[in-house]
Amino acid sequence: MYTVSQAIYAPTLREKGGEIEAARKLHPLIKDWMLPIWVALPQKKDKPFLRPTALAKREVGRVQAAWDGNVGIWDPSHLIMADDPNRDAYLLGFLLDQFLKFGCRAIPLANLRESYARLSVMANHARKSGSGIAVRVSIDDFDDTELLDLLLANARLAPSDCVLVLDLGEPDDVDLDDLAESLGGWVETFLSKGEWGKIVVSASSYPFRNPAPKNGTAYAPRHEWNLWTWATEMAPQLKSQAIFGDYGADGVIRDLSGGGIPIPHARYAESNRWRIERVSDTARIRVVMQNIRDSPNFAGRAFSAGDEYFDDCASGVRENCGTPTEWRFANMSHHITTALHALAVAYERTWPERVAQTPAQRALAL
């Protein structure tokens, strides 16, 4: 399968403009440390299915813009391309061929109960391209390993051909200790089946509903990060057996249909919690940026492209503070960099210096 040995972080990211820009602007020297799981967005409801060329332009274009030729996982679970399952599977194969044609090293992701038609297409692509596949197993299925055995047999692939994504869902402070104690044992159980290309432990506790009051601040714990750090303290070998994954500065995926009115706010990852700043209307979004910039845990404008954006908005270098897509970019850019930096320390990796433009230089550029 594609080489993923350098990866120490695997965030699940929606194919939205904010995530794409955050990944694109990540420091080039640390991109190999990240194995993003790109979640393809569904087609618009009540609209005709996209033609194959339009599908390829959308999917390959988004992943290529975000991640260029770096290895990533591509999750088509929410992308239904035709009413007929065989037609849908055919189009899936067409898209995977297009990824290959344009130099995108995308590893297709299958769910544990993936349809045979889709799984066959992914497995054939894995053998033809050498990509391997990713397999997601949810926590409810951790004790039923026969399903995983069946999937591997149907795909005619070995564990070494696969990235195994262990999805812990939404951990909370009630079951955090039990999960941390159990995690090492679960990973050992899956390792007994063979050496996997990579094992990802994925979860998110970001609140489904915005917890901040209008014109106020709220904090939410990063339970998934706390879980990972506690689990690796109890079982230090876990760091060499698996890697950490989250959903960036967002929660697990429930609905990708969209259509809601964006809430003017920002989400700022701190060491073990998120700071959520919210205002009543978009005209006051600069206050959000100033509150983050002036907080004691602001990482500094050089830390990430997102932090540079926060600082530029707060200082007035930017005439306006952009759009919800740009706020999302800043949230995600800072979050991804925060997670990678903490993991780089844990794995004793040398962190590269990022040079930011000064506010004066930025003002001239704008």
N, C-alpha and C positions, 0 to 999 in steps of 0.2 A: 504494500500500500504506500501512498505518499508518505514522505518522511515528516513525522510530527514529534520527533524526539526532543526538540528544544522547547516545546510548548509547556507552559506552567499555569496557564489561565485559559478558560474556555467560556466566555460569556455567550449567552443566547441573546441575539439581537434581531429585532424586527428590521425588515428592509425599508426603513423610513429614512427620510432625508437627514435627520439629525444623527442617527447612528452611522449612516454612510459617511457623512462628513467627519464625524469623530474618528472613525477608523482610518479614513484617508489621511488625516492630519496627525496620526500617531507617529511618534519618533521612529524613523525607519530602522534604527538599530534594535528596536525591541519588538518589531512586528512578528518575528519568528517565535517570540515567547507567547504569542496569543493564537489560539485556535478558535476563531469565532464560529458560532453556529448561526448562520443566516437563515431567518425564518421568512420564507416567501409569503407575501400577502395574498389574500384571496382576490379573485376577480370581483368587479363591482356587481352587486346584486341587481337583478332585473335588466342586465345588459347582455348582449350576445357574447359568447365565448370569443376570446381573442384568437386571431389567426396565428398559426405557428410562427411566422416571422415576427409578428408583434410581440408574442410571448417571449421569443428569444431576445429580442431587443430590450424588453423590460427586465427580464431576469438576469441575463448575462451582463447587460449594461449596469445594473445596480451592483452586482457582486464585483464586477471588474472595476467600477468606479471606487468602490470602498476598499478593495483588497488586492487589486491588480493580480499579479501572478503568485501571491502567497497562498499557502494551503489553508482552506477553510472548509467547514461542513455546511452543506446546503440542505435545508429542511423544507420539503414540498408538501408537508402534511395538510396545510390549510389551502393549498392551491389545487382546486379541482378544475380540470381543463376541458372536460367533455362529460356529457351524461352517460355515455356508454363507457364502461370500465376498460374495455379493450382499446378504445380510441384514446382514453385518458392515459393509459400505460404507453401507448405508441408515442404520444406527445411528450411524455416524461422522457422516453428514450431520445427523442429528437432534441430536447433541451439539454440533456446530458452530453450529447454529441456536440452541441454548440458551445457548451462550456469548454470542452476539449479543443475544439477548433480555434477558439479565440484565446487560448492559453490560460484559462481560469482553472486552477487546480481545486475543484470542488468535490468533496466527498459526500455522496448522497446519504441522507439519513432515513432509515426505516424504523417504524414503530414496531413493537413486539408483535402486534397483531396486524401487521401490514398485509394488504391484499396480495395474493400470489402473483397477480399480473404485474403489479408495481415492483414487488420484491424481485421477480425474475429479471425485469429490466435493469434494476439497480445492480444486481449481481452480475449480469452479463457485462454491464459497463465497468464494474469493478475489475473484472478479469481482463477485459480488453484494454483498459486505460492504465491499470495498475493503481487505481485510486483507493481501492478498498471501499468499505461502506461504514457508516455509523449506525448503531442500534440503540434506541432509547428504551430503557426498562424503568417503569415507574415503581415507586416504593411498594405499592400493593402487590406487585408481581415478584418481589425479591425472593420469596420463598418457593416460587413455582418455576424452577430452572428448566423444567422440561420444555416449556414454551420456547425458551432461548435455544435449547438443543435442536428443537424442530426447525426454528428459523434458520439456524446455521446449516442444518442438513438440506433444507429446501434450497438455500442459496448456494450450496456447495462451496462454502467458505469456512476457513478456520478462524479461531479467535485472533490470530496474528494478522488477519486481513481486515480487522474491524476496530473501530473506536467504540467503546462501550460507554454509553451515557446513562449513569445512574441518577434518576430524577427523584429527589427527596420531596418535591412539592413545595409547600409553604410551612417551614418549621416555625414554631412559636416557642415562647419561653416556658410553656408547660412541659413539652416533650423534648426540650433541647438536650438535657443531660442524658436521657435514654438514647437519643439518636447518636450523640457523640460516642457513647460507650459501644453502641452496636455497629457503627460505621466500619471500623476496622475488620470486624468479623464478616460483614457482608462482602467487603472487597476481597477478603481471603477466600470466601466461598466462590466468587466468580473467577478468581485466579486459579482455582483448582481445575477449571475447565481448560486452562492453557494460558499462554502469554498473550495478552491483548496488545493491539497496536498502541492503544492508550485507553486509560479509564478516566472518565470525567465524573466528578461528583457535583451535581447541579441542583440549585435551589434558589428561591427568592422569598423574602418576607416583606418586600415593599408593599405598603398598604394599597388595597384595591381602590379605596376612596381617599381623596386628598385629605389628610388629617389637619391641615393648617387652617385656622380661621381666616376670614377676610382681613387683610391688613395685619396679619400676625405671623407667628413662627410656631412650628411644631417640630418634634424630633421623633424619629422612628428607629428602633434598633436594627442593625444589620445581623439578624439572627444567623443567616447562612454563613457569614464570615466568622462569627463567634463559634458556631458549630465546628467549622473547619479547624480553627486554631485549637479548640479544646480537644478535638479528635486526634489531631497530629501531636499534641502534647501527651495524650494517653498512649498513642501507638505511633511513635516516631517513624516507623517504617512506611506509614501511610503516604508520606510525602514522595517516596520513590515508587509507590505503587499506583498512585492516582493523582489527579490534579483538580484544583478548585474551579468551580463554575458558578456563575450567577446569571442574572438577566440585566446586567448593567444597572442603571438607576431606574429600574422598573420592576413590576411584579410579574408573576407567572402569567402565561397567556390564557385568557378566558374567551375573549371576543376580539376579532380583528376587523370587524365590519366598519368601525370608525363612525364618523358622522356627528360626534358630540362637539359641543362648543368648548374650545380650549380654555382652561383656567390659567390666568396670568400668574405664574409661579416659577420657582426654580428649586432644584433638588441638589444638595451639595453633600457628597459623601465625606464623612469624617472617619476616624480610625475604626470605630465600631458602631456608628449610627449615621443616619441621614439628617441633615438640617433642611427643612422645607419652609421656604419663604413664600408668602402669598400676598397679593394685593387685590383690591376690589375691581380694578379695571386696567386694561392694557396701557393706558396713558401714564400709569404710575409704576410701570415695570422697572424703571431706573432705580426706584427705592429698593426693590428686591436685590438688584445687583450691588447697590451700595451696602446693604446690610450684610451680604455675603463677603464682599471685599473688606469690610471693616470688622468682621468677626475674628476672634483670636485664632481660629483654626483655618483661616484662609491660607492656602498653600503658596501663594505668590504667583505673579503673572508668568514667570518662566516655567512653572511646573508643567503646564499643559496648554494646548491651544484653547481649551475651554476656559481656563483660568485667565488667560490673556483677554478673552472676550468679556468675562465678568468685569475685569479691571477697566477695560476700555469703555464699557457701558457706564460703570460707576463713576469714572472720572470725567465723563462728558466728551471723551475723544470721539465716540460715536454720536452722531447727531441724533439718531434714534436707536432704540434698543431692539430693533429687528422684529422677528416673527416667532410664533411658537416653534417652528422648525429650528430656528437659530438658538432659542432657549434650550431646546432638547439637545442640540449639538453640544452646547456648553455643559449641560448636565452630564451627558454621556462621556464626553472627552475627559472631564475631570474624574469621573467615576472609574473609567477604564484605566486611566493612568494611576489613580490611587490604588486600585487592586493590584495592578502589575508591579508597582513600586514595593508594596508590602510583600508580595510574593518573591520579588527579586532579592529582597533582604533575607527572606526565609531560605531561599535556594542559593544564597551567596553569589548572586550575579552582580556584575559591575554595572551600575546605573549610568547611562550616558547623560551628559549635560545638554539641556535644551536652552538655546539662546532665543530670547523673545525680543521683538522690537520694543524700543522705548516708546512711551506714550507719544512723544514728539514725532518719532519716525512713523508711528502708526497713523497719526493725524495727517501726515503728508501723503501716506499711502491711500488713505480713504478720500 
